């Protein structure tokens, strides 16, 4: 089934793109959530008329993503966690933890944009990619240090 996207989706495409998806995915998810509309001739014509507005929004979003990537360029986030003898953490550092630390430093980003294959469960330095916008990926340094007990 062909649908026209009303907003950007990482796995499908950008706003205004005509994509082919399964009928169930379109009818049960994309259309009810107003992410897409069915690609009828009338809807295609409507989106073609709105093409310049859509392109302007894409360019603006791309520029904002580039600025955010530049801002993230030298960002270093440090976490203090309790760790065992071999450098393994009690617990883990997740994408939600990283996103909240970024927000505390003035960079607001959705936690789903932080690309972690699995949570960080060891001490050390890690380069974490952040998908800001389709085609724009930033990187930040995450340092996990051991939490030391306060000596009295």
C-alpha positions as CSV (number, residue, x, y, z in Angstrom):
1,X,0.0,0.0,0.0
2,X,1.4,3.4,-0.9
3,X,1.2,6.2,1.7
4,X,2.5,9.8,1.9
5,X,4.4,10.6,5.1
6,X,3.2,13.6,7.0
7,X,6.3,13.6,9.2
8,X,9.9,12.4,9.2
9,X,10.5,8.7,10.2
10,X,14.0,7.4,10.4
11,X,13.2,3.9,9.1
12,X,10.7,5.0,6.3
13,X,11.6,8.4,4.9
14,X,11.0,12.2,5.1
15,X,7.9,14.2,5.2
16,X,6.2,14.3,1.8
17,X,7.8,11.0,0.6
18,X,5.6,8.4,-1.0
19,X,6.6,5.0,0.4
20,X,5.3,1.5,0.0
21,X,4.3,-0.3,3.3
22,X,2.2,-3.2,4.2
23,X,-1.6,-2.6,4.5
24,X,-1.7,-3.6,8.2
25,X,1.1,-1.2,9.1
26,X,-0.5,1.6,7.2
27,X,-4.1,1.0,8.5
28,X,-3.3,0.1,12.1
29,X,-0.4,2.4,12.9
30,X,0.6,5.1,10.3
31,X,-2.8,6.5,9.3
32,X,-4.5,6.4,12.8
33,X,-1.5,8.2,14.4
34,X,-1.5,10.8,11.5
35,X,2.0,9.9,10.5
36,X,0.9,9.2,6.9
37,X,-2.1,9.4,4.6
38,X,-3.1,7.1,1.8
39,X,-1.5,8.0,-1.5
40,X,-4.7,8.8,-3.5
41,X,-4.4,11.2,-6.6
42,X,-6.0,14.0,-4.6
43,X,-3.6,13.6,-1.6
44,X,-0.6,13.4,-4.0
45,X,-1.7,16.7,-5.6
46,X,-2.2,18.3,-2.2
47,X,1.3,17.4,-1.1
48,X,2.8,18.5,-4.4
49,X,1.2,22.0,-3.8
50,X,2.8,22.0,-0.4
51,X,6.1,20.9,-1.7
52,X,7.9,24.2,-1.2
53,X,6.7,24.5,2.4
54,X,7.8,21.0,3.1
55,X,11.2,21.6,1.5
56,X,11.7,24.8,3.6
57,X,10.9,22.9,6.8
58,X,13.4,20.1,5.8
59,X,16.1,22.6,5.2
60,X,15.4,24.4,8.5
61,X,15.4,21.1,10.4
62,X,18.7,20.1,8.7
63,X,20.3,23.4,9.6
64,X,19.2,23.0,13.2
65,X,20.5,19.5,13.3
66,X,23.9,20.7,11.9
67,X,24.1,23.4,14.6
68,X,23.2,20.8,17.3
69,X,25.9,18.5,16.0
70,X,28.4,21.3,16.2
71,X,27.3,22.1,19.8
72,X,27.7,18.4,20.7
73,X,31.1,18.1,19.1
74,X,33.2,18.7,22.3
75,X,30.6,17.4,24.8
76,X,31.9,15.1,27.4
77,X,29.5,13.4,29.8
78,X,30.8,11.8,33.0
79,X,28.9,9.3,35.1
80,X,30.0,8.1,38.6
81,X,28.8,4.6,39.3
82,X,29.5,1.9,41.9
83,X,31.7,-0.7,40.3
84,X,33.1,-4.1,41.2
85,X,36.8,-5.1,41.4
86,X,37.0,-6.0,37.6
87,X,35.5,-2.7,36.5
88,X,32.0,-4.0,36.0
89,X,29.2,-1.6,37.0
90,X,26.4,-2.4,39.5
91,X,23.7,-1.3,37.2
92,X,24.3,0.4,33.8
93,X,24.3,3.6,31.9
94,X,21.4,3.8,29.4
95,X,20.4,6.1,26.6
96,X,17.9,7.7,29.0
97,X,20.7,8.5,31.4
98,X,22.8,10.0,28.6
99,X,19.8,12.1,27.3
100,X,19.1,13.4,30.8
101,X,22.7,14.4,31.3
102,X,22.7,16.2,28.0
103,X,19.6,18.1,29.0
104,X,21.3,19.1,32.2
105,X,24.0,20.6,30.0
106,X,21.6,22.5,27.9
107,X,21.2,20.1,24.9
108,X,17.6,18.7,24.7
109,X,17.4,15.6,22.6
110,X,15.0,12.6,22.6
111,X,16.5,9.5,24.3
112,X,15.6,7.4,21.2
113,X,18.1,9.4,19.2
114,X,21.0,8.1,21.4
115,X,22.2,5.0,19.6
116,X,23.3,2.4,22.2
117,X,23.3,-1.2,21.1
118,X,23.2,-2.3,24.7
119,X,23.6,-0.3,28.0
120,X,27.1,0.5,29.1
121,X,28.0,-1.9,32.0
122,X,31.8,-1.2,32.4
123,X,34.1,1.5,33.4
124,X,35.9,3.5,30.7
125,X,35.5,6.0,27.9
126,X,32.9,5.4,25.1
127,X,32.1,7.2,21.9
128,X,28.3,7.3,21.6
129,X,26.6,8.1,18.3
130,X,23.5,10.3,18.3
131,X,21.2,10.3,15.3
132,X,20.0,13.9,15.3
133,X,18.2,14.0,11.9
134,X,18.3,11.6,8.9
135,X,21.7,12.0,7.4
136,X,23.1,14.0,10.4
137,X,24.8,12.0,13.1
138,X,26.8,13.4,16.0
139,X,29.0,11.8,18.5
140,X,29.7,12.5,22.1
141,X,32.2,11.1,24.7
142,X,30.8,9.3,27.7
143,X,33.1,8.6,30.6
144,X,32.1,6.1,33.3
145,X,34.3,6.5,36.4
146,X,34.0,4.5,39.7
147,X,32.2,6.1,42.6
148,X,34.6,6.4,45.5
149,X,33.5,6.2,49.1
150,X,33.9,9.4,51.1
151,X,36.7,9.1,53.6
152,X,36.0,10.5,57.1
